[in-house]
């Protein structure tokens, strides 16, 4: 763990596939603590923008967290959005060796990933909500996969499936799809903390799953191609 400021930490995730950088940050820090990590001019600009965008203090912290994380990994890049709402990086091309980006938030956590290929990422804290909503996002084609993971408690399986579906939905960036349209296949636990598999969707190419579990949360990244995890 690398300390950035009091109550503001960037966590190193050893599972990150090659060509992908993933930064996770807890949201215990205040807005002022986050902005203190930035140059004064940039901090003032983002302070004005975030207060113009959001009334919710928690939503402001989520938005600022992704900007602070991006500044840590590429200080000249900015986050902009496509018409679909998908985030993208803008800035001098020479400064963007990993030009594709995805962002997620869950309760007191935020995550930003950037890569050399399109991706989707999602982070979810453990809890009972995903299991209660299971019928809304787990389809009959994959129910056997879900039920077969008997070594994993149902509540944890549900959160794992939810974060995989959300990451895949962000990857496909297709408003015609819903979570129930996405099908998880051959999901397997490859290490105590890492799960791999595939997701398919109608009229789209299947994509690869890299799901990582920690005590506080589950996190999934979906990529178009299979790449080795860093040692």
Secondary structure, 3 states (H helix, E strand, C coil): CEEEECCEEEECCCCCECCEEEEEEECCCCHHHHHCCCCHHHHHHHHHHHHHHCCCHHHHHHHHHHHHHHHHHCCCCEEEECCCCCEEEECCHHHCCCCEEEEEEECCEEEEEEECCCEEEEEEECCCHHHHCHHHHCCHHHHHHHHHCCCCCHHHHHHHHHHHHHHHHHHHCCCCCCHHHCEEEEEEEEECCEEEEEEECCCCCCEEEEEEECCCEEEEEEECCCCCECC
